[in-house]
Amino acid sequence: MSQADARTTRNPAAPLINELTTLFRRWRTIALLSALAAVPVLIGIAVRVTQGRGGGSDTSGPAFVGSIAQNGLFVSFTALVVSIPVFLPLTVSVVAGDTIAGEASLGTLRYLLVAPIGRVRLLVVKFIGTLAFVVAAVLALVVFGVLIGAILFHIGPVPLLSGNTVGFGGFVVRLLLLAAYSTVSLVGLTALGLFISTLTSVPVGAMAATVVLAAVTQVADALPQLSWLHPWLFSHYWLGLGDFLRSPMVWNSFGQNALLQLGYLVVFGLLAWARLTTKDILS
């Protein structure tokens, strides 16, 4: 047994630690997180410049965008709403599509399975690693939204969508719930990307297929003719996070969303397991 194998045997968490270390040291990961962090910064600057030119906030567009000028804490919420349909799925698809296909393209997949890690354990490690990226991506939007909002705008009691007002601490709790909601919303896409990644040794193909499916799902969710299908689409509840900005908070969307994402995780997790445990690993 090699020294690496001995370390893996002594420390069961070693593969996960190595995966997380490798993932967050990659320049691609740093670039993706930086691009997401730039979203709230650009939103804040755009609203500030518009406010400065017109002598007041621009009332066009969604109401919560205009609310940024009155309270900078709305930058985080706006960044999440803007990013969930496009930017978050895009970045998650890149990372998820590269999980298995990336190792196969580099010729390291066979050596990982000999480590010894095992195919099931490898899938679990890759999924947790991708989910850790999802958490980091969502937190990048929230944290930088709060920072740029505090720098450019007034921070104070926050008016909710229901008309009530909460203090800074209460809104921070709601922001954390919004981050949790957004993270849960992307579990299904993460599992789907992991499964697609087991089907090919070309990571770009897996990334592109995952992005396309995310886009097609949202298009289908917007068609009233497919209303019977909407509750089964993993993107159906993505924009339900606004329920946490009401008083009292509404948990129905969160529960339905979590149950739906769990279903996708089970289905595509089993498909990924079936694919990886039956295929011949040649690279």
PyMOL commands that set and color helices and strands:
alter all, ss='L'
color gray80, all
select helices_A, chain A and resi 3-10+14-25+27-54+63-69+74-83+87-97+101-106+109-114+119-152+168-185+187-197+203-221+224-226+230-232+238-245+252-278
alter helices_A, ss='H'
color red, helices_A
select strands_A, chain A and resi 158-159+165-166
alter strands_A, ss='S'
color yellow, strands_A
deselect
rebuild
show_as cartoon
